[in-house]
Every structure is written in C-alpha cells, then in structure tokens.
Amino acid sequence: MSSCASVPRPSRRRGSSLPETCLFCRLVVEGDHVHAADGFVAIRDIAPKAETHLLVLPERHVDTFRDVGAFTPDEAKRMLEFVAETARQAGLEDYRVLVNVGPGGGQTIYHLHWHVLGGRIEGMPE
C-alpha cells in the first residue's frame, strides 16, 4: 500500500495535482531546499546516515523507482544530472547514490527519491 495514495490537490509550484498526504510532495512545495531546478528539489535528510545526506525528489509524484518509466527520457536524464549536480554543489567528490525500492528494499515513503550520501556513512566500513 502506498503511503502517498490519496485525493490529489493542486500544486502551488506547477499547477499539477499532488497526493495530499505524501510527505515528499509537501516537501517539494514547502521544504527547505538546498538545491532546486525545473522539476526537482534536494533537501537534507532529517535522520542522516552520513556526514552529508541529501534527498533528491522529483516534483512529479511517482511512487517508486519501479515506475521510473513514467518519466520521459529527457526528464530521466535531467533527474540524473540533477542528482550529480546536487552532489557537486554539496562539495562532494566521492559519494554514494542510493534508491530504496519497495518495503524489502527499505523504502518507507512512496515517492521516488534518491539518497546522496557523502563522507562517513553510518554502518559502512571506513
């Protein structure tokens, strides 16, 4: 079951419909963005697992990476470029990019998002 499924509401950013109960849809609109570009934002993770832990969120609601085909090839390319640019702007040269897919993969919020992790990562060997 998707934690973001609900009645859509108009987005203040683009005039599109966003699920009303999706935390990440709200953060796209109202969050403290560290980076933003057309269609994507980056925020700090509220429970960081690394010295630098950012989340990249597409503005358009897509539940999971399984549904990445919902993005046009141009959107998908821009999304990956935005992930890389977010890491550069955070001053990261070496980092990890992680996507959790489904409950067995650790996904807890059903809005596609990318974790950008830099520096010492909790639970990982140095």
Buried (B, 14 or more C-beta within 10 A) or exposed (E): EBBBEEEEBEBEBBEEBBBEBBBBBBBBBEBEBBBBBEBBBBBBBEEBBBEBBBBBBBBBBBBBBEEBEBBEEEBBEBBEEBBBBBBEEBEBEEBEBBBBBEEEEEBEBBBBBBBBBBBEBEEEEE
